[in-house]
Amino acid sequence: MNDSSRTQGGLICIGVVIVGAWFLLGLLQQSYWALAIPVAILVFFLLGLVFWVGYTIATIQIEPERDAEPEPTDAPAAGPSPGDATRDSATDGAA
């Protein structure tokens, strides 16, 4: 961590303290704007975030999956066929 990062962190902390004091001052004066402005900022931020998610979903590019090898149409069903056991035992006896 270098000195510029520490300076930026310190400035952020000072800014937060100033904005917090300003907010408290507005609340103590019972100002409508002390609540309306932060709530409006939060609402517009959330609306923008939801719009961005919807836009991303609506405009995503999807490429269809391509099969490496087409499946044969006369493929046997899953599992061994009854003739496999007799062929294996015949092959085992010859070896």
Residue frames as a rotation matrix with the C-alpha (Angstrom) as fourth column:
MET 1
0.590 0.807 0.000 0.00
0.807 -0.590 0.000 0.00
0.000 0.000 -1.000 0.00
ASN 2
-0.443 -0.786 0.432 1.48
0.785 -0.572 -0.236 3.31
0.433 0.235 0.870 -1.04
ASP 3
-0.811 0.025 -0.585 1.01
0.393 -0.717 -0.576 6.83
-0.433 -0.697 0.571 0.33
SER 4
-0.831 0.542 -0.127 -1.52
-0.493 -0.610 0.620 7.90
0.259 0.577 0.774 -2.31
SER 5
-0.276 0.743 -0.610 -3.86
0.285 0.669 0.687 5.06
0.918 0.016 -0.396 -1.25
ARG 6
-0.402 0.084 -0.912 -3.63
0.915 0.009 -0.403 6.17
-0.025 -0.996 -0.081 2.37
THR 7
-0.945 0.048 -0.323 -4.30
-0.039 -0.999 -0.035 9.78
-0.325 -0.021 0.946 1.32
GLN 8
-0.613 0.761 -0.212 -7.35
-0.355 -0.026 0.934 8.73
0.706 0.648 0.286 -0.69
GLY 9
-0.214 0.508 -0.834 -8.63
0.691 0.682 0.238 6.67
0.690 -0.526 -0.497 2.24
GLY 10
-0.651 -0.097 -0.752 -8.20
0.679 -0.516 -0.522 9.60
-0.338 -0.851 0.402 4.59
LEU 11
-0.931 0.321 -0.174 -10.03
-0.364 -0.850 0.381 11.95
-0.026 0.418 0.908 2.21
ILE 12
-0.390 0.820 -0.419 -12.90
0.041 0.470 0.882 9.48
0.920 0.327 -0.217 1.91
CYS 13
-0.283 0.242 -0.928 -13.18
0.927 0.319 -0.199 9.30
0.248 -0.916 -0.315 5.71
ILE 14
-0.845 -0.059 -0.532 -13.16
0.254 -0.919 -0.303 13.11
-0.471 -0.391 0.791 6.03
GLY 15
-0.814 0.564 -0.139 -15.81
-0.412 -0.392 0.822 13.39
0.409 0.727 0.552 3.29
VAL 16
-0.264 0.729 -0.631 -18.05
0.465 0.670 0.579 10.84
0.845 -0.140 -0.516 5.01
VAL 17
-0.473 0.047 -0.880 -17.79
0.857 -0.209 -0.472 12.71
-0.206 -0.977 0.059 8.32
ILE 18
-0.937 0.109 -0.331 -18.70
-0.152 -0.982 0.108 16.01
-0.313 0.152 0.937 6.61
VAL 19
-0.594 0.759 -0.269 -21.69
-0.316 0.088 0.945 14.51
0.740 0.646 0.188 4.75
GLY 20
-0.274 0.469 -0.839 -22.84
0.753 0.648 0.116 12.74
0.598 -0.600 -0.531 7.94
ALA 21
-0.690 -0.020 -0.724 -22.68
0.569 -0.634 -0.524 15.98
-0.448 -0.773 0.449 9.93
TRP 22
-0.906 0.366 -0.213 -24.57
-0.421 -0.728 0.541 17.80
0.043 0.580 0.813 7.17
PHE 23
-0.408 0.766 -0.496 -27.26
0.113 0.582 0.805 15.07
0.906 0.272 -0.324 7.22
LEU 24
-0.337 0.242 -0.910 -27.60
0.930 0.237 -0.281 15.28
0.147 -0.941 -0.305 11.02
LEU 25
-0.895 -0.009 -0.447 -27.85
0.117 -0.970 -0.214 19.06
-0.431 -0.244 0.869 10.83
GLY 26
-0.724 0.661 -0.199 -30.70
-0.453 -0.239 0.859 18.70
0.520 0.712 0.472 8.31
LEU 27
-0.248 0.639 -0.728 -32.47
0.540 0.715 0.444 16.18
0.804 -0.283 -0.522 10.54
LEU 28
-0.554 -0.023 -0.832 -32.13
0.804 -0.275 -0.528 18.41
-0.217 -0.961 0.170 13.60
GLN 29
-0.887 0.245 -0.392 -33.66
-0.293 -0.954 0.068 21.29
-0.357 0.175 0.917 11.63
GLN 30
-0.169 0.834 0.526 -36.49
0.255 0.552 -0.794 18.92
-0.952 0.000 -0.305 10.65
SER 31
-0.320 -0.050 -0.946 -35.79
-0.792 -0.534 0.296 19.54
-0.520 0.844 0.132 6.99
TYR 32
0.725 0.648 0.232 -37.77
-0.334 0.626 -0.705 17.55
-0.602 0.434 0.670 4.44
TRP 33
0.699 -0.479 -0.531 -34.77
-0.599 0.012 -0.801 17.57
0.390 0.878 -0.279 2.10
ALA 34
-0.216 -0.818 0.532 -32.53
-0.968 0.251 -0.007 15.84
-0.128 -0.517 -0.846 4.64
LEU 35
-0.205 0.211 0.956 -34.53
-0.160 0.956 -0.245 12.65
-0.966 -0.203 -0.162 4.08
ALA 36
0.773 0.630 -0.068 -35.82
-0.149 0.077 -0.986 13.23
-0.616 0.772 0.154 0.56
ILE 37
0.445 -0.657 -0.608 -32.43
-0.891 -0.262 -0.369 13.61
0.083 0.707 -0.703 -1.13
PRO 38
-0.607 -0.713 0.352 -30.78
-0.731 0.674 0.107 10.43
-0.314 -0.192 -0.930 0.29
VAL 39
-0.070 0.661 0.747 -33.94
0.018 0.750 -0.661 8.40
-0.997 -0.033 -0.064 -0.34
ALA 40
0.823 0.365 -0.435 -34.18
-0.377 -0.221 -0.899 9.71
-0.424 0.905 -0.044 -3.91
ILE 41
-0.010 -0.911 -0.412 -30.51
-0.999 0.026 -0.032 8.87
0.040 0.411 -0.911 -4.54
LEU 42
-0.651 -0.214 0.728 -31.03
-0.409 0.907 -0.099 5.34
-0.639 -0.362 -0.678 -3.20
VAL 43
0.329 0.866 0.377 -34.21
0.012 0.396 -0.918 4.79
-0.944 0.306 0.120 -5.24
PHE 44
0.770 -0.052 -0.636 -32.62
-0.619 -0.302 -0.725 5.99
-0.154 0.952 -0.265 -8.48
PHE 45
-0.366 -0.931 0.001 -29.52
-0.922 0.363 0.135 3.88
-0.126 0.049 -0.991 -7.83
LEU 46
-0.486 0.236 0.842 -31.64
-0.115 0.937 -0.329 0.76
-0.867 -0.256 -0.428 -7.32
LEU 47
0.660 0.749 -0.054 -33.78
-0.108 0.024 -0.994 1.52
-0.744 0.662 0.097 -10.38
GLY 48
0.411 -0.605 -0.682 -30.62
-0.912 -0.266 -0.313 1.94
0.008 0.750 -0.661 -12.46
LEU 49
-0.614 -0.656 0.439 -29.22
-0.690 0.716 0.107 -1.33
-0.385 -0.237 -0.892 -11.13
VAL 50
-0.078 0.680 0.729 -32.41
0.102 0.733 -0.672 -3.25
-0.992 0.022 -0.126 -11.95
PHE 51
0.798 0.323 -0.509 -32.55
-0.417 -0.314 -0.853 -1.65
-0.435 0.893 -0.116 -15.42
TRP 52
-0.053 -0.914 -0.403 -28.94
-0.998 0.036 0.049 -2.69
-0.030 0.405 -0.914 -16.06
VAL 53
-0.628 -0.120 0.769 -29.70
-0.282 0.956 -0.081 -6.30
-0.726 -0.268 -0.634 -15.03
GLY 54
0.387 0.863 0.325 -32.74
0.124 0.301 -0.946 -6.38
-0.914 0.406 0.009 -17.33
TYR 55
0.675 -0.205 -0.709 -30.80
-0.707 -0.456 -0.541 -4.85
-0.213 0.866 -0.452 -20.21
THR 56
-0.426 -0.903 0.059 -27.98
-0.869 0.427 0.249 -7.36
-0.250 0.054 -0.967 -19.74
ILE 57
-0.405 0.356 0.842 -30.41
0.046 0.928 -0.371 -10.28
-0.913 -0.111 -0.392 -19.76
ALA 58
0.633 0.770 -0.079 -32.28
0.001 -0.103 -0.995 -8.94
-0.774 0.630 -0.066 -22.80
THR 59
0.751 -0.352 -0.559 -29.17
-0.660 -0.409 -0.630 -8.33
-0.007 0.842 -0.539 -24.93
ILE 60
0.005 -0.793 0.610 -26.99
-0.532 0.514 0.673 -11.32
-0.847 -0.328 -0.419 -24.06
GLN 61
0.173 -0.062 -0.983 -25.65
-0.950 0.252 -0.183 -13.22
0.259 0.966 -0.015 -27.08
ILE 62
0.185 -0.048 0.982 -26.07
-0.492 0.860 0.135 -16.98
-0.851 -0.508 0.135 -26.83
GLU 63
-0.366 -0.355 -0.860 -24.40
-0.918 0.291 0.270 -19.31
0.155 0.888 -0.432 -29.30
PRO 64
0.743 0.669 -0.029 -26.13
-0.658 0.738 0.150 -22.64
0.122 -0.093 0.988 -29.88
GLU 65
0.073 -0.699 0.712 -24.28
-0.563 0.560 0.608 -25.71
-0.823 -0.445 -0.352 -28.67
ARG 66
0.304 -0.067 -0.950 -22.72
-0.898 0.313 -0.310 -27.78
0.318 0.947 0.035 -31.39
ASP 67
0.830 -0.003 0.558 -22.49
-0.240 0.901 0.361 -31.56
-0.504 -0.433 0.747 -31.05
ALA 68
-0.170 -0.973 -0.154 -19.03
-0.738 0.022 0.674 -32.94
-0.653 0.228 -0.723 -31.78
GLU 69
-0.990 -0.097 -0.102 -20.41
-0.140 0.763 0.632 -36.17
0.016 0.640 -0.769 -33.25
PRO 70
-0.157 0.986 -0.057 -23.96
-0.934 -0.130 0.332 -36.79
0.320 0.105 0.942 -34.38
GLU 71
-0.393 0.081 0.916 -25.57
-0.570 0.760 -0.312 -39.71
-0.722 -0.644 -0.253 -32.60
PRO 72
-0.951 0.090 -0.294 -26.35
-0.192 0.574 0.796 -42.73
0.241 0.814 -0.529 -34.81
THR 73
-0.202 0.973 0.109 -30.04
-0.931 -0.226 0.288 -43.44
0.305 -0.043 0.951 -35.25
ASP 74
0.562 0.415 -0.715 -29.76
-0.273 0.910 0.313 -47.20
0.781 0.019 0.625 -34.70
ALA 75
-0.508 -0.772 0.382 -27.81
-0.606 0.005 -0.796 -47.00
0.612 -0.635 -0.470 -31.43
PRO 76
-0.272 0.404 -0.873 -28.60
0.498 0.835 0.231 -49.78
0.823 -0.372 -0.429 -28.95
ALA 77
0.723 0.594 0.352 -30.46
-0.054 -0.460 0.886 -48.96
0.689 -0.660 -0.300 -25.76
ALA 78
0.034 -0.716 0.698 -28.48
-0.891 -0.337 -0.303 -48.23
0.452 -0.612 -0.649 -22.62
GLY 79
0.321 -0.002 0.947 -27.06
-0.708 0.663 0.241 -51.28
-0.629 -0.748 0.212 -20.86
PRO 80
-0.751 -0.660 -0.009 -25.52
-0.521 0.584 0.623 -54.50
-0.406 0.473 -0.782 -22.14
SER 81
0.129 0.760 -0.637 -27.40
-0.943 0.294 0.159 -56.63
0.308 0.580 0.755 -24.63
PRO 82
0.734 0.218 0.643 -28.09
-0.506 0.807 0.304 -60.31
-0.453 -0.548 0.703 -23.82
GLY 83
0.920 -0.390 -0.042 -25.55
0.242 0.648 -0.722 -61.49
0.309 0.654 0.691 -26.42
ASP 84
0.400 -0.816 0.417 -22.66
-0.651 -0.573 -0.497 -59.56
0.645 -0.072 -0.761 -24.78
ALA 85
0.361 -0.249 0.899 -22.30
-0.834 0.346 0.430 -62.03
-0.418 -0.905 -0.083 -21.90
THR 86
0.819 -0.042 0.572 -21.94
0.179 0.966 -0.185 -65.06
-0.545 0.253 0.799 -24.18
ARG 87
0.791 -0.578 0.201 -19.40
0.112 -0.187 -0.976 -63.29
0.601 0.795 -0.083 -26.41
ASP 88
0.324 -0.684 0.654 -17.29
-0.871 -0.485 -0.076 -62.24
0.369 -0.545 -0.753 -23.39
SER 89
0.445 -0.157 0.882 -17.25
-0.562 0.717 0.411 -65.73
-0.697 -0.679 0.231 -21.91
ALA 90
0.912 -0.144 0.383 -16.36
0.371 0.685 -0.627 -67.25
-0.172 0.714 0.679 -25.24
THR 91
0.617 -0.724 0.308 -13.53
-0.205 -0.526 -0.825 -64.75
0.760 0.446 -0.473 -25.64
ASP 92
0.362 -0.475 0.802 -12.26
-0.932 -0.167 0.322 -65.37
-0.019 -0.864 -0.503 -22.08
GLY 93
0.710 -0.051 0.702 -12.03
-0.126 0.972 0.198 -69.14
-0.693 -0.229 0.684 -22.64
ALA 94
0.889 -0.377 0.258 -9.98
0.370 0.264 -0.891 -68.68
0.268 0.888 0.375 -25.79
ALA 95
0.560 -0.689 0.460 -7.33
-0.517 -0.725 -0.456 -66.58
0.648 0.018 -0.762 -24.07
